[in-house]
Amino acid sequence: MTIIRQQDLIDSVADALQYISYYHPVDFIQAVKQAYDREESKAAKDAMAQILVNSRMCAMGHRPICQDTGIVTVFVRVGMNVQWQGDMSLTDMINEGVRRAYTHPDNVLRASILSDPDGERKNTGDNTPAVIHYDIVPGDSVSIDVAAKGGGSEAKSKFAMLNPSDSVVDWVLKMVPTMGAGWCPPGMLGIGIGGTAEKAMLMAKESLLEHIDISELQARGASNRNEELRLELFDKVNALGIGAQGLGGLTTVLDIKVKDYPSHAANKAIAIIPNCAATRHVHFNLDGSGPAQLDPPNLEDWPEITWEADESVRRVDLNTVTQEDIATWSPGDTLLLSGKMLTGRDAAHKKMTDILATGEKLPVDLTDRFIYYVGPVDPVREEAVGPAGPTTATRMDKFTRTMLEETGLMGMIGKAERGQLGIDAIRDNEAVYLIAIGGAAYLVSKAITHAEVVAFPELGMEAIYEFEVKDMPVTVAVDTKGDSVHRIGPQLWQAKIEEKTLTMV
């Protein structure tokens, strides 16, 4: 009989969440570096360079890889010979570990969890509760996987109940383009097949904890149906040309994982869950000897890559930029922004549009301003603001026309593509949409020299800030004519990949 102390589990969960907030798994870093080395698309290569630079900075500075520090997901396998020493339930122990991790004064993590999700949507303040899955297994230890899953990638999850004769490959290839770039590729796709609806989703999520090993599988060849699927889908998904951040390129996925389970004769449940460029997970065991010891990775595992602006980059002063200036920008152009911008995401946009509907004046003047879709991490020590990467812009599409036509807003900055509703509003108002790189939040924050809450402080991380920035790197995603790099780039690279494949044949 193994006795595991309550405090050991709490400390282990807290330490694990701090650890994964700033350390990428080394296999992920190696896979991104391999993709970076073979990438031929300049835009995609630049995006991966920023992801790698950001990752190394976070490993050195012990600050979050992404401003979205995730919803905590925990897989717990409890040995049947384990006894607990403590007065809390196992769920409460885990949530106490989450609470301590997310409020750690040296590395505050963003609280993103809202209670009453279809009502008041009130932030719980400490990122609890976690989503916990339990399994009782033979043995005298406890095995735990802790992950922090970003909302942008989780939002792109897909599920279907296929007919037994339907093709899994065809369905996946149909779904991936509909996921856009909001899941921050390059990353992994977890696929669950069989069982029931909830079992397929659970398998897809759990498969993302596995080691990236597609290169080894390619070298040795498939030995079962799941491995055959992995190889076929890896090639065919990458052939879509979506590329890093959806900008078009050779690598969209770094690996594809497949888990299956016996199913009813009438069903073929299938789920896809992507992991983003802020892949965060770690495994540990408790055997009664104390809390888990997580050894820091060697910084030599991170490639020495730099990202620097070249001669094609335009420098933009946000304090003086004009409508005539933005009309000269084209999809794919790289800009370095300096000056003052406002921030605002879902809750702030809802409040602003509600105020505008009443005819009242907004608490901030948006005339000729840019707004950045971000919910930053709180600062520590000398920081102006904590990691502050972009959030998925499509969620703001339904507010975009109102914001542009009733406030004088000139442009927006976010992550991934815009939907047609947003693009139409941008084109009709001759505005622009720019993107910052998802998964490079700490790097972006280094360009922010001052941050001040200027409206809706009650919204916490969703309050409206005014940022002052110096040389913040962005890419033009939608120009004043409504042309989108997220349409042009993937179409171009899909054609290039097809041409290259035909030439090789």
Secondary structure, DSSP 8 states (H G I E B T S, - for coil): -EEEEHHHHHHHHHHHHHHHHH---HHHHHHHHHHHHH---HHHHHHHHHHHHHHHHHHHHT--SSS---EEEEEEEEETTEEEESSS-HHHHHHHHHHHHHT-TTS------EESTTTT-EE-SS----EEEEEEESSSSEEEEEEEE-HHHHTT-EEEEE-TTS-HHHHHHHHHHHTTTTT-SSEEEEEEEES-HHHHHHHHHHHTTS---HHHHHHH---SHHHHHHHHHHHHHHTT---GGGS--S-SEEEEEEEEE---TT-EEEEEEEE-TT--EEEEEE-SSSS-------GGGS--------TT-EEEETTT--HHHHTT--TT-EEEEEEEEEE--HHHHHHHHHHHHTT---SS--TT-EEE--------TT-SSS-----BGGGGHHHHHHHHHHH---EEEEBS---HHHHHHHHHTT-EEEE--TT-HHHHHTTEEEEEEEE-GGGGGGSEEEEEEEEEEEEEEE-TT--BHHHHHHHHHHHHHHHHHHHH-
